[in-house]
């Protein structure tokens, strides 16, 4: 399988050159259908449009073709992180404080390896969550994180509504 740290080091400058923040680089699909997934976003809108995806995809393809860090054939998928986005950077836990998330820890802490809760923020490299079931605070080091993603809620949908609908298709129904 591919070296994700190496791929990230190759891809991140290409995203930055386009004014994008890299959210995640991952390989999926195993040997039968390997896919390199790259998630990025504009820092001001937390969104990515199709022209951003095209431009980043071209830049990544050029770099990976030149460096050839993946031995087998693979598909490249470039996308926005979506509404129920992964939380991969410490800053994500600050940016999305007040929203609900599902968190998986690399190792069990206080009898927990997976938890759902409201993100409260970050302090000194630790993340604080209010547990959904008990309402109790739970604090863990960022270094213990295996994966995390926002949970789709009405509050999240409202908060992530597009900043502009300019250029969006509209259906206007007229009475006969």
N, C-alpha and C positions, 0 to 999 in steps of 0.2 A: 504494500500500500504506500501511498505517497506521504512524504514528510510535510505535514501541515504547517509546521513552523517555517520551513523553507518556502513553501508556497505563499504564506502570509508575507514574508519578507520580500518576495518578488512582486506580489500583487498590491500591497499597500501603497507604494510610491505611485503606482498607476492610478489608483483611486484618488490620492491626494492631488495629483496633477490635474484632475478634473474637478477639484473642489469637493470631493466626496469623502465621507468617513467610512472606513471598512468596518462592518459589523461582525461578519463571520466568514470563515473559510472552512469548508468541510468536504469530505469525500463520503459518498453514499453508494449503495448498490452492489458492493462487493466485486468479485471477479467477473461475474456475468454481465453486469451493466454499470460499470463505474461512472459516477457523475461527480464532477468538481462543482460544488455549490459555492457561489460567492454572493454575499449579501452586503449591500452598501446603501448609503442614504446621504441626502443633502443635510448638512448640519442645521440649517435654518428652518427646514420644513419637515425633516425626518421622513421624507418621501423620495422617490426615485421615479422619473418618468421613462418612457420607452426610449427616448433619445439618449438619456443617461446610460441605460442598460446597453444600448448598441455601442456607444463610445467606449464604455468600460470593457465590454466584451472584446472589442477589436484590440484595445491596448493589451489586455491580458493575453489574448491569443498570440500576439506578436512576441511578447516577453517569453511565454511558455514555449513557443516554437523555437525561439533562439536558445533558451536555457535547457529545454527538454528535461524537466525534473520528474516527470511522470512516465514510467517505462511503458505501461500498457496504453491501449487506446481508451479514450474517455470522452464523455460529453461535458461541455462547459455550460453551466446554468448561472446567469447573472440576474439578480432580482433585488427588490426592496425587502426589508425584513418582514413586512406585513403588519397587520394590526396586532396580532397576538405574537409579537416578535420575540426572538430569543434575547436574553439579557446576558451579554458576554463580557462586558467591560465594567469595571467598578463604577464608572460614571453613569452607566445605565441604571444602577440601583438608586442613584441620587436623582437622575432625570425623571424616573418613573415612580418616585415616592408618592404614596397615596393610592396606588393601584394594586390590584391583586395579582399574585404570581404563583406559579407552581415551581418548586425548587427541589432539585435532587442533589444530595451531597455525595462527595466521593467516599466518605466514611461516615459511619453512624456517629452522631453527636447527641448526647443526652437522650439516647434511645430513638433518635429520629434519623432517617436517611432520606425521606421524601416528606415535603410539607407544602401546604397551601396557606397563604397568608397575605396580609397587606404590607407592602413595602413601606418602611418608616424612614429609611435613609442609611447613610454610611458614616462611620466614625473610625478613624485610625485603622483602615483596612478591614473593618468588620461591618457586616450587614445586619440591620435589625428589621425583624418582621413581627407583626402581630398575627399569631396563629389563628386561622379561620375557625377552627372548632372550639378552642378554649378561650380565645381572646388574650392569651398570655403572650408576653414578649419572648422572642427567641433570637439570640444573637450568635452569629457564626463568622469565622474568618473567610474572606473572599477566596483564599487559597484552598478552602475545603469544598468549593463549588464544583459540581460535576456538570450540571446544566440548569438553566432557568428560563422560563418564558412567561410573558404576561398572559393572564387569563382573560378571555373575551367576556366583558361585562358592558352594561349600558353606559357606565361612566367612561370606560375606555373608548367605546364607539364615539361618544360625544366629544371627548377630548382629542380624538385623532381625525375628526372630520377634516376633509381637505380645506386648506386655507383659501383656495380659490377654485371655483367651478368653471372658470373661463375656459372655453373650448370643449366643454363636456357636451355630449350628445343629450338632447332633450326630446322628450316625446310630449307633444301637445295634442290632446284629444279635443276634437270639436264636436259639438252636438249636431246631429243631422237635422 
